Amino acid sequence: MQSGSSSNPISSRFRIPFRDVDMHGHVHNGAYLSYIETAINDFLRHSGLEGHFVPGAEGRSYHVKKTELTYESPLGFDEAVVARVRVGRIGNSSLTFEGSIERESDNAVSVLGTVIWVCVDTKTRTATSIPSSTRQAISAALNMNS
């Protein structure tokens, strides 16, 4: 089992759009997961890893196995926020991303999140090992970002 983490997570900055705010004036709970997923995509793009995660690349695709969000404080319309994400763990067939959504004005954490992807063989549709080329690319990206 290989593991690694980047101490310098990739950040995505944006403002909370009105469409994500519920009738109580707070960001709807489900929108936070979308923010973390966007930060994961930004991480892959920024690190040059997106090619390893194109569906069907090397006969594999990656599926979300588990998500977990912990809500710390609410956010509202037009607040400036920062979504941060890093690789928390590289398992045999899984990849764990750890993220946070923070209010930019005071760096207060609003949400902490974990997203676990599992590598799946596209023919058998069963979990399979993450290819060594992908592992090496992730390790290089972690070293680049730390």
C-alpha positions in Angstrom: 0.0 0.0 0.0 1.3 3.4 -1.0 0.2 6.5 0.7 1.0 10.1 0.4 -0.4 13.6 1.1 0.3 17.0 -0.1 0.9 19.6 2.6 0.1 22.4 0.2 -3.5 21.8 -1.1 -4.8 23.3 -4.3 -7.2 26.2 -3.7 -10.2 27.3 -5.7 -11.7 30.7 -5.0 -15.2 31.7 -5.8 -18.3 33.5 -4.5 -21.4 31.7 -3.4 -24.1 31.9 -6.2 -27.7 32.7 -5.3 -28.8 29.4 -6.8 -27.0 27.5 -4.0 -28.8 29.4 -1.2 -31.8 27.8 0.6 -34.9 29.6 2.0 -33.0 30.1 5.3 -30.3 32.2 3.6 -27.6 29.5 3.9 -25.8 27.4 1.3 -27.8 24.2 0.7 -26.1 21.2 2.3 -25.7 19.4 -1.0 -23.9 22.3 -2.7 -20.8 21.9 -0.6 -20.1 18.5 -2.1 -20.2 20.1 -5.6 -17.7 22.7 -4.4 -15.3 20.0 -3.2 -15.7 18.0 -6.4 -14.8 21.2 -8.4 -11.7 21.6 -6.2 -10.7 18.0 -7.0 -11.1 18.7 -10.7 -9.0 21.9 -10.3 -6.4 19.9 -8.4 -6.2 17.3 -11.2 -6.0 20.0 -13.9 -3.4 22.1 -12.1 -1.3 19.0 -11.4 -1.5 17.7 -15.0 -3.2 14.6 -13.8 -6.5 14.9 -15.6 -5.4 12.5 -18.4 -5.1 9.7 -16.0 -8.7 10.0 -14.9 -10.5 10.2 -18.3 -13.1 7.5 -18.3 -11.7 4.4 -20.0 -8.1 5.5 -19.8 -5.9 2.3 -19.4 -9.1 0.3 -19.3 -10.2 1.9 -16.1 -12.5 4.5 -14.7 -12.9 6.0 -11.3 -16.2 6.0 -9.3 -17.1 7.8 -6.2 -17.3 5.2 -3.4 -17.9 7.4 -0.4 -18.4 11.0 0.5 -18.4 12.5 3.9 -19.1 16.1 4.9 -18.8 17.7 8.3 -20.6 21.1 8.7 -18.9 23.6 10.9 -20.5 27.0 10.1 -23.0 28.2 7.4 -22.2 30.3 4.4 -24.5 32.7 2.6 -25.1 34.4 -0.8 -22.1 36.2 -2.4 -19.6 35.3 0.4 -16.1 34.8 -1.0 -14.8 31.3 -0.2 -11.8 29.1 -0.8 -12.2 25.4 -1.5 -9.0 23.5 -0.7 -8.3 19.8 -1.6 -5.4 17.5 -1.3 -4.7 13.8 -1.7 -5.0 12.2 1.7 -4.3 8.6 0.7 -3.5 6.4 -2.2 -4.7 2.8 -1.6 -4.5 -0.3 -3.7 -7.7 0.5 -5.6 -8.8 3.7 -3.9 -7.9 7.4 -3.9 -8.9 9.6 -1.0 -9.3 13.4 -1.4 -9.6 15.6 1.7 -11.1 19.0 1.3 -12.4 22.1 3.1 -14.5 25.1 2.3 -13.4 28.2 4.1 -14.8 31.8 4.3 -12.1 34.0 2.7 -12.7 37.0 5.0 -11.7 35.2 8.2 -10.4 31.7 7.1 -13.2 30.1 9.2 -13.8 26.5 8.1 -17.4 26.0 7.0 -17.2 22.4 5.8 -14.7 19.6 5.9 -15.1 16.8 3.4 -13.7 13.5 2.2 -14.3 11.9 -1.2 -13.1 8.4 -1.9 -12.8 7.2 -5.5 -12.3 3.6 -6.4 -10.6 2.4 -9.6 -12.8 0.1 -11.6 -12.0 -2.1 -14.6 -14.3 -1.0 -17.4 -14.9 -4.5 -18.7 -15.6 -6.4 -15.5 -16.9 -3.4 -13.6 -15.1 -4.5 -10.5 -12.5 -2.8 -8.3 -8.9 -3.0 -9.6 -5.5 -1.7 -8.7 -4.6 1.9 -9.6 -2.2 1.6 -12.5 1.5 2.2 -11.6 1.7 5.1 -14.2 -1.1 6.9 -12.3 0.5 6.2 -8.9 3.8 7.6 -10.2 2.1 10.7 -11.7 0.2 11.4 -8.4 3.4 11.0 -6.4 5.2 13.4 -8.7 2.3 15.9 -8.4 2.3 15.6 -4.6 6.0 16.4 -4.5 5.4 19.3 -7.0 2.6 20.8 -4.8 4.3 20.4 -1.4 
